[in-house]
Amino acid sequence: MKNIVTKSILAAAFAMGMASAAHATQGVSDTEIVIGSNGDLSGIFAAFNVGAIKAAQQLFDEVNAKGGIHGRKIRLVVEDHGYQVPKAVQNFNKLINSDQVFAMILNLGTPHNLAGFPLMEAKQVANVSPLTAARQMLEGDISYKYTGFSSYYDQIRAAVSMLAEQNDAKEVCAMYIPSDFGLEVHEGAKDQAEKLGLTYAAETTHKPDEQDFVGSIQKLREAGCDIVATGLGVRQTIVAYGTAKKLGWTDVAFVGSSAGMNTAVAKVPEGVTEGYYAAAGWSDFENRLDNPEVKAWAEAYQAAHGEPVGTAAQLGYGAARAVVQALEAAGPDLTAESFRTGMESVKYHDAINDVDIDYGPDHQGGNLIVISKIEGGKWVEVGRLDESEVK
């Protein structure tokens, strides 16, 4: 009798072990897939993150309501680093090692993502559509890295080229936060100026919480800048551009990368930001509400959250849709490798962002660069080209 009981216990343990082995992939069980996000919900780029999380969660909720993906519901775990790198590292440790996330989306900030890469790679946690367009997001081993759109560097290069030709500009300048993010904006402006035979005349650097730009604007004006590339926070972008206007400096073009193209920048009262340019990897939704798919999406977001849709929601939707399609393509046996295969198969036209998405082996979803200008409180498209066409 004792031998029978022992054999039964061993058989049960073996069966449990086999069941556990079948779902040994971190963040994946029979019923659930855990996705993490480590972003800025309270700092200088919260305008790019809060709505993104809401839009992503909304899409995941819709998927879950229909039974999930291969019988598994998606659970999104979100942490706020407030644009502080030490806090971001702490959050990455929690999400990866405690919450045991399978993959991550919408991690905001260039230095923040860079700090998290070693932790993510050690556990084969994919980093999908981070809220940064820095080139570093696809440097080194890209096995678990996937970016949504074109890079800051190429966006700024494209914008400088267009504005230089359009305005017969001779002097290019930059004002930026001297982080990995800001440095890429600076490099794009400087490199393109030199390539076009223009003068890179001056630059100013700023702390993330700086709000007084009078001295910096005066310095750039005295340097004779015709184009000023900005790599600043959302509110900083508004204040810096508004300061230039107050000082009467209007014969200059200010242009940001995708980090400057936000609904909050366009909607500043009294037309403070009218005339500001930005180059991004997507097209603003507002002038495309005659598209039935875009209109339905915007109305659904408004109904779900009681607030108008904005730039952040566009990015959140795009990231979540890519993850959902990759999970579906990965099949019931979900592993880091099957997810990679799934991500590399994701290919579709994203009507919300108006860009063709194809992750493929290079792991970059979109290659579009859209240059827009604020007119009448809206982002109006004034130029568009493929990233490979930047000269």
KOLTI-752146 format. One line per 3 residues: number of its first residue (from 1); their letters; for each residue x negated, y, z negated of C-alpha. Coordinates in Angstrom, 1 decimal. Layout:
! KOLTI-752146
NUM> a> X Y Z  ...
END
This chain:
! KOLTI-752146
1> mkn> 0.0 0.0 0.0  -2.9 2.3 -0.9  -4.5 1.7 2.5
4> ivt> -1.3 2.4 4.3  -0.9 5.7 2.5  -4.5 6.7 3.1
7> ksi> -4.1 5.9 6.8  -1.0 7.9 7.0  -2.7 10.9 5.4
10> laa> -5.6 10.6 7.8  -3.3 10.3 10.8  -1.4 13.4 9.6
13> afa> -4.6 15.3 9.1  -5.8 14.3 12.5  -2.6 15.4 14.1
16> mgm> -2.8 18.8 12.3  -6.4 19.2 13.4  -5.5 18.5 17.0
19> asa> -2.7 21.0 16.8  -5.0 23.6 15.3  -7.6 22.9 18.0
22> aha> -5.0 23.4 20.7  -4.6 27.0 19.4  -8.1 27.7 18.2
25> tqg> -8.2 30.9 20.2  -8.2 33.9 18.0  -4.9 35.8 17.8
28> vsd> -3.0 33.1 19.6  -0.5 30.7 18.0  2.5 28.7 19.3
31> tei> 4.7 31.7 18.9  2.6 34.8 18.9  -0.1 36.8 20.6
34> vig> -1.8 39.5 18.5  -2.9 42.6 20.4  -4.8 45.4 18.6
37> sng> -5.3 49.2 19.2  -7.8 51.5 17.6  -7.0 55.1 18.5
40> dls> -6.7 58.7 17.6  -3.2 59.3 16.1  -4.1 62.4 14.1
43> gif> -7.3 64.0 15.6  -8.2 66.1 18.5  -7.0 63.6 21.1
46> aaf> -3.8 62.5 19.4  -1.8 64.0 22.4  -3.3 61.2 24.5
49> nvg> -2.6 58.4 22.0  0.6 58.7 20.1  2.9 58.5 23.1
52> aik> 0.7 55.8 24.7  1.3 53.5 21.7  5.0 54.2 21.8
55> aaq> 5.2 53.4 25.5  3.1 50.2 25.1  5.2 49.0 22.2
58> qlf> 8.4 49.7 24.1  7.3 47.5 27.0  6.2 44.8 24.6
61> dev> 9.5 44.9 22.9  11.3 44.5 26.2  9.1 41.5 27.0
64> nak> 9.7 40.0 23.6  13.5 40.5 23.9  13.4 38.3 27.0
67> ggi> 11.6 35.5 25.1  8.0 36.7 25.3  5.3 35.2 27.5
70> hgr> 5.1 31.5 27.8  7.2 31.3 24.6  4.9 33.7 22.7
73> kir> 5.9 37.1 21.4  3.4 40.0 21.5  2.6 41.7 18.2
76> lvv> 0.8 45.0 18.4  -1.3 46.1 15.4  -2.4 49.8 15.5
79> edh> -5.0 51.7 13.5  -5.8 55.4 13.5  -9.5 56.6 13.4
82> gyq> -8.7 60.3 13.8  -11.5 60.6 16.3  -14.1 59.7 13.6
85> vpk> -16.6 57.1 14.6  -17.2 55.6 11.1  -13.5 55.1 10.7
88> avq> -13.3 53.6 14.1  -15.9 51.0 13.2  -14.0 50.2 10.0
91> nfn> -10.8 49.7 12.0  -12.5 47.5 14.5  -13.8 45.3 11.7
94> kli> -10.2 45.0 10.3  -8.5 44.4 13.6  -11.0 41.8 14.9
97> nsd> -12.0 40.0 11.7  -9.0 40.3 9.5  -6.0 40.7 11.8
100> qvf> -7.7 38.4 14.3  -6.5 40.2 17.4  -6.7 38.4 20.7
103> ami> -7.3 41.5 22.8  -7.2 45.3 22.4  -5.7 48.1 24.4
106> lnl> -5.7 51.9 24.4  -8.8 52.2 22.1  -9.5 55.9 22.3
109> gtp> -12.8 57.7 22.5  -16.1 57.0 24.3  -18.4 56.8 21.3
112> hnl> -15.7 54.9 19.4  -15.4 52.2 22.0  -19.2 51.9 22.3
115> agf> -19.4 51.4 18.6  -16.8 48.6 18.8  -18.2 46.7 21.8
118> plm> -20.6 44.5 19.8  -17.7 43.5 17.4  -15.3 42.8 20.3
121> eak> -17.9 40.9 22.4  -18.9 38.7 19.5  -15.3 37.4 19.2
124> qva> -14.6 37.5 23.0  -11.9 40.2 22.4  -11.0 41.9 25.7
127> nvs> -11.0 45.7 25.8  -8.2 46.7 28.2  -7.5 50.2 29.5
130> plt> -9.3 52.2 26.8  -8.3 55.8 26.5  -11.6 57.0 27.9
133> aar> -12.8 57.1 31.5  -16.6 57.0 30.6  -18.8 55.0 32.9
136> qml> -20.1 53.2 29.8  -16.8 51.3 29.6  -18.1 49.1 32.4
139> egd> -21.8 48.9 31.7  -23.7 45.8 30.7  -21.8 42.6 30.4
142> isy> -18.3 43.4 31.6  -16.8 39.9 30.8  -14.4 41.4 28.3
145> kyt> -14.2 45.0 29.6  -11.4 46.4 31.8  -10.9 50.1 32.6
148> gfs> -7.7 51.6 34.0  -8.9 54.4 36.3  -11.8 56.4 37.9
151> syy> -14.6 57.7 35.7  -15.0 61.2 34.1  -18.3 61.6 36.1
154> dqi> -16.7 61.0 39.5  -13.6 63.0 38.6  -15.7 66.1 37.8
157> raa> -17.9 65.6 40.8  -14.9 65.5 43.1  -13.4 68.6 41.5
160> vsm> -16.6 70.6 41.7  -16.9 69.8 45.4  -13.3 70.8 46.1
163> lae> -13.4 74.0 44.1  -16.8 75.0 45.5  -15.5 74.7 49.1
166> qnd> -12.2 76.3 48.3  -13.6 79.3 46.3  -17.0 79.6 47.9
169> ake> -18.5 79.0 44.5  -22.2 79.4 43.9  -22.6 79.0 40.1
172> vca> -21.5 75.9 38.2  -21.3 75.8 34.4  -20.0 73.5 31.6
175> myi> -18.7 73.7 28.1  -18.4 70.4 26.2  -18.6 68.4 23.0
178> psd> -22.1 66.8 23.1  -20.9 63.3 22.6  -21.0 60.4 25.1
181> fgl> -17.7 61.8 26.5  -18.8 65.4 26.8  -22.2 64.5 28.2
184> evh> -20.6 62.7 31.1  -18.6 65.8 32.0  -21.8 67.8 31.8
187> ega> -23.7 65.4 33.9  -21.0 65.2 36.6  -21.0 69.0 36.9
190> kdq> -24.8 69.4 36.9  -25.5 66.6 39.3  -22.8 67.7 41.8
193> aek> -24.0 71.3 41.7  -27.5 70.2 42.5  -26.3 67.8 45.2
196> lgl> -24.3 70.7 46.9  -27.2 73.1 46.6  -25.4 75.2 44.0
199> tya> -26.9 76.6 40.8  -26.1 75.0 37.5  -26.2 78.3 35.7
202> aet> -25.3 77.8 32.0  -23.6 75.6 29.4  -22.2 75.7 25.9
205> thk> -21.8 72.9 23.4  -19.1 72.7 20.7  -18.2 70.7 17.6
208> pde> -14.9 68.7 17.9  -13.1 71.0 15.4  -14.4 74.3 16.9
211> qdf> -11.7 76.8 17.8  -13.5 80.1 18.3  -14.8 80.4 21.9
214> vgs> -15.2 84.2 22.3  -19.0 84.1 22.2  -19.3 81.0 24.5
217> iqk> -16.9 82.5 27.1  -18.9 85.8 27.1  -22.1 83.8 27.6
220> lre> -20.7 81.9 30.6  -19.2 85.0 32.1  -22.5 86.8 31.9
223> agc> -24.1 83.9 33.6  -21.8 84.5 36.6  -20.1 81.1 36.5
226> div> -17.7 80.4 39.3  -16.7 77.0 38.1  -16.6 75.9 34.4
229> atg> -16.3 72.1 33.8  -14.8 71.4 30.4  -15.3 68.4 28.2
232> lgv> -13.3 69.4 25.1  -10.4 68.3 22.9  -6.9 69.0 23.9
235> rqt> -6.3 72.0 21.7  -9.8 73.2 22.4  -9.2 73.2 26.1
238> iva> -6.1 75.4 25.7  -7.8 77.8 23.3  -11.0 78.1 25.5
241> ygt> -9.1 78.7 28.7  -6.7 81.1 26.9  -9.7 83.0 25.5
244> akk> -11.1 83.5 29.0  -7.8 85.0 30.1  -7.6 87.3 27.1
247> lgw> -11.0 88.6 27.9  -9.9 89.3 31.4  -12.1 86.7 33.0
250> tdv> -9.9 85.4 35.8  -12.2 85.1 38.8  -13.4 81.7 37.7
253> afv> -12.0 78.1 38.0  -11.9 76.1 34.8  -11.6 72.3 35.4
256> gss> -11.4 69.3 33.2  -11.6 65.6 33.7  -8.7 63.2 32.9
259> agm> -9.3 64.1 29.2  -8.0 67.6 30.1  -5.0 66.5 32.1
262> nta> -2.2 66.3 29.5  1.4 67.4 29.4  0.6 69.4 26.2
265> vak> -1.9 71.4 28.2  0.5 72.2 30.9  3.4 73.1 28.6
268> vpe> 1.7 75.9 26.5  4.3 78.8 26.1  3.9 82.0 28.0
271> gvt> 1.8 80.5 30.7  -1.5 80.5 28.8  -2.9 77.6 30.8
274> egy> -1.5 78.5 34.2  -4.2 78.0 36.8  -6.2 75.4 34.9
277> yaa> -7.4 72.4 37.0  -8.0 68.8 36.0  -9.2 65.7 37.9
280> agw> -7.8 62.4 36.7  -7.3 58.8 37.8  -3.5 59.1 38.1
283> sdf> -0.8 61.5 39.3  1.4 63.3 36.8  4.9 61.9 36.7
286> enr> 6.9 65.1 36.4  7.0 66.0 40.1  7.9 62.5 41.0
289> ldn> 11.2 62.1 39.0  13.0 61.7 42.4  11.5 58.2 42.5
292> pev> 14.1 55.9 41.0  11.6 53.8 39.1  9.8 56.8 37.6
295> kaw> 13.2 58.4 36.6  14.5 55.2 35.0  11.2 54.8 33.0
298> aea> 11.3 58.4 31.8  15.0 58.2 30.8  14.4 54.9 28.9
301> yqa> 11.5 56.4 27.0  13.6 59.5 26.1  16.4 57.2 24.9
304> ahg> 14.1 55.0 22.8  12.1 57.7 21.1  14.2 60.8 21.2
307> epv> 11.5 62.9 22.9  10.5 63.7 26.4  8.0 61.4 28.1
310> gta> 4.5 62.8 28.7  1.0 61.9 30.0  0.2 59.6 27.1
313> aql> 3.2 57.5 27.8  2.1 57.1 31.4  -1.2 55.7 30.2
316> gyg> 0.4 53.5 27.6  2.8 52.0 30.1  0.0 51.3 32.5
319> aar> -2.2 49.5 29.9  0.7 47.4 28.6  1.9 46.4 32.0
322> avv> -1.6 45.2 33.0  -1.8 43.1 29.8  1.6 41.6 30.3
325> qal> 0.8 40.6 33.9  -2.6 39.1 32.8  -1.0 37.1 30.0
328> eaa> 1.6 35.8 32.4  -1.0 34.8 35.0  -3.2 33.2 32.3
331> gpd> -0.6 30.5 31.7  0.5 28.7 28.6  -3.1 27.6 27.7
334> lta> -4.2 31.1 26.6  -7.9 31.5 26.0  -10.4 34.3 26.5
337> esf> -11.4 32.7 29.8  -7.9 32.2 31.1  -7.1 35.8 30.2
340> rtg> -10.1 37.0 32.1  -8.9 35.1 35.2  -5.5 36.6 34.7
343> mes> -6.8 40.1 34.4  -8.9 39.7 37.6  -5.7 38.6 39.4
346> vky> -3.7 41.7 38.4  -2.9 43.7 41.5  0.1 45.9 42.1
349> hda> 1.2 49.5 42.9  1.8 51.3 39.6  4.7 53.7 40.5
352> ind> 4.6 55.4 37.1  1.0 56.6 37.6  1.2 56.5 41.4
355> vdi> -2.0 54.5 41.9  -2.8 51.1 43.4  -4.1 48.8 40.7
358> dyg> -6.5 45.9 41.4  -8.8 44.8 38.5  -10.6 42.1 40.5
361> pdh> -14.2 41.1 39.6  -15.3 44.7 39.0  -12.7 45.1 36.2
364> qgg> -11.7 48.6 37.2  -8.0 48.9 37.8  -7.7 52.1 39.9
367> nli> -10.2 54.0 42.0  -8.1 57.1 42.7  -9.0 60.7 41.9
370> vis> -6.2 63.2 41.7  -7.0 66.8 41.3  -4.1 68.9 39.9
373> kie> -3.5 72.5 38.9  -1.1 73.9 36.4  1.6 75.9 38.1
376> ggk> 4.9 76.8 36.5  4.2 74.7 33.5  3.6 71.5 35.5
379> wve> 0.7 69.6 36.9  0.8 70.1 40.7  -1.3 67.9 42.8
382> vgr> -3.8 69.8 45.1  -6.1 67.0 46.2  -6.6 63.3 46.2
385> lde> -9.3 60.9 47.2  -10.7 57.4 46.5  -13.6 57.3 44.0
388> sev> -15.9 56.0 46.8  -15.2 59.1 48.9  -16.8 61.5 46.4
391> k> -19.8 63.1 48.3
END
